[in-house]
């Protein structure tokens, strides 16, 4: 598992408050090799820059799912 993917998985596990083990699996057929797009060109063209951190965004997303999806 690549370092960024591992860090993201650990962050999500911490945010959701679960005691989970990360198990590296082999790549499935047809799976893209890269899943972390480089946003530099998009930022350059649009002038957009993120206003919140990834951690805050994941927390807010999880809170929304807990409120509107998981508990219903």
C-alpha positions in Angstrom: 0.0 0.0 0.0 1.4 3.4 -0.9 2.2 5.8 1.9 -0.5 8.3 1.1 -3.2 5.6 0.9 -2.1 4.2 4.2 -2.1 7.6 5.9 -5.6 8.3 4.5 -6.9 4.9 5.7 -5.5 5.5 9.2 -7.0 9.0 9.3 -10.5 7.6 8.3 -10.2 4.8 10.9 -9.4 7.3 13.6 -12.2 9.7 12.6 -14.8 6.9 12.6 -13.5 5.6 15.9 -13.2 2.0 15.0 -10.5 -0.5 15.9 -9.7 -1.8 12.5 -6.8 -3.5 11.0 -5.5 -2.4 7.6 -4.8 -5.4 5.4 -3.0 -4.8 2.2 -4.5 -6.7 -0.7 -3.3 -7.4 -4.2 -4.5 -5.1 -7.0 -7.7 -6.2 -8.7 -7.8 -6.5 -12.5 -8.7 -3.3 -14.1 -7.9 -1.2 -11.0 -6.2 2.1 -11.8 -2.6 2.4 -10.7 -3.0 6.0 -9.6 -5.8 7.2 -7.4 -4.3 10.4 -6.1 -4.8 13.1 -8.7 -2.3 15.9 -8.9 -4.5 19.0 -8.5 -1.8 21.6 -9.3 -3.0 22.1 -12.9 -6.6 22.5 -11.8 -5.6 25.0 -9.1 -3.5 26.9 -11.7 -6.4 27.0 -14.2 -9.2 27.8 -11.8 -7.4 29.7 -9.1 -9.3 27.5 -6.6 -7.5 26.4 -3.4 -9.1 24.3 -0.7 -10.5 26.2 2.3 -10.6 23.3 4.8 -8.2 20.5 5.7 -8.7 17.0 4.4 -9.2 15.9 8.0 -11.9 18.4 8.7 -13.6 17.5 5.4 -13.6 13.8 6.2 -15.0 14.5 9.7 -17.8 16.7 8.4 -18.6 14.1 5.7 -18.7 11.3 8.3 -20.9 13.4 10.6 -23.4 14.0 7.7 -23.5 10.2 6.9 -24.0 9.4 10.6 -26.9 11.9 10.8 -28.7 11.3 7.5 -27.7 7.8 6.4 -26.4 5.4 9.0 -29.0 6.2 11.7 -32.0 6.0 9.3 
